[in-house]
């Protein structure tokens, strides 16, 4: 008789903090203001994060060797232009599909993920982000309540 063992995928997730940021800034400008105000050095990764069919999200990352923290900035929304093979009056209006990295939080513009082995002063980071002039608001997201948290791990 064979024994079947089931392993839950939840036990393989890293623990990380997630900060939601609302702003109309472009992704490179968001990385710049976070670098300037938080003392980070976020740089665009060579490869984007791809999920599904054609949905790619630019990723900005920085590993702080002093504090042993890894910061990752994602844009939550991705616009994918569909097939423009339509004929007639609307042939130049290709359909645009919206994809979200975190489906449950479609209103969030950016996500700042912080991987750390120790304690992170998330409340202090959020206060500093909220003090930036072009930021509407920033707040902590509870990662355990997100159904699409697997999209943030790669």
N, C-alpha and C positions, 0 to 999 in steps of 0.2 A: 504494500500500500504506500503510495506516494503522498508526501505532505506538501501542501501548497502554502507558501509564505507570501503575504502581501506587504509591500512597503509603501507607505504613504509618501507622496511627493512633497508634502509640507515639511517633512523633517530635513530636507536638503536645502531649503531656502536659507540664505544668509540673513542675519538680522541687520537691519539698517534703518536709519531715520529718513523720513521723506517730508520735504517741505514743498507745499504748493505755493506758486507765485503767480499773481495776476498782473500782467503788464502788456502794453501794446508794442514794446520794443522788439526789434528783430533779434534773432538768436545770437549773432555776433555782438550786438550792442548789450544784450543781457549779460553775456559772459564778461564783457568789458567792465560794466558797472559793478558786477559782483567781485571781480578782481580788484577794482579800485577801492571799494568800500569794505570788503571783508579781508583784504590782504591775501587773496588767492592768486593762483596762476593757471586758471582754466585755459586749456588750449583745445582746439578742434581735433578730435581723433581722426586718424587716417581713414578709418572706415565708419560708415554710418550704421546705425542699428536698424535692421530690416525685419519687419513682421508682415507675414502674409504676402499678398500679391502686390508688389510695387510700393508698399508703404515703408518709406525710409525716414528715419528721424536722425537729424544731426546730433552728435554727442560731443560734449566738451568735458574733458576730464583733467583732474589734478590730484596727485598723490603727495600729501604732506608728510615727509619723512620724519620731521620733528615730532609731530603729534600722532603719527601713524594713522591718519585719517585719509580716506579716499573720497573726493568730491566728484560727482557726476551731474551734469546739467543736461536735461532733455527738454525739447519742445513737446508738448502733449498732443498737438494737432498736426496732421499731415494731410496736405491736399494732393490728390492724385488725379491727373487729367486723363480721362478715358479715351476711348477710340474715337477719332474724329472722321470716321468714314460716312457720316451722314450726308445725304444729298439734298439739293433743293435750297429752300430759303434759310434753313438753319444749319448749313453745312460747316460754318465756321464756329459754331457754338458746341465745342466738345464738352461732354458731361464731366463734371468735377465731383469726385467722391471725397468725403471727409473721413479720415481714420483717426482714431485716438489711441494713444499709448495706454492710458488708463480710462477705460470706457465709462466707469462710474462717475468720473469727474470731468465731464466734457467742458465745463466752464473754466477749468484751470488752464493757463497758458503755458507755464513751465513747471518742471519738477526738478528739485535739487535733492539728489540722493547722497546720503553721507554714510559710508561704511566705516565702522570704527570698532576696534577691539575693546576700548574703554568707554567711559562716559562721555557723551557729547553734550555741550551746552547749547542745545537746540533753541531754547527760549531766548538766549542772548543773540544767537545768529538771526533769529526771526526779528528781534527788535532792530538789529542793524540793517536787515533787508528792508523793513518797513520804513526806515529813515531815509532810504534812497528816494530822490525826487520823482523818478519816472516809474516807481513801483506803486501799484494801486493797493495791494495788500499781499501779505504772506502769512501762512499758518501751517501748523503741523498736520499731516495726514496720518491716520492710524492704518499702518500697513496690513495689520491682521484682518481688517474689515474689507480690504480690496480683493475682488475676485480676479482681477487681471494683474496681480502682483508678479506673476511669472514673466510678464513683458518687461519688467524692470531688471531682471536677472539675466546676465549673459556673460 
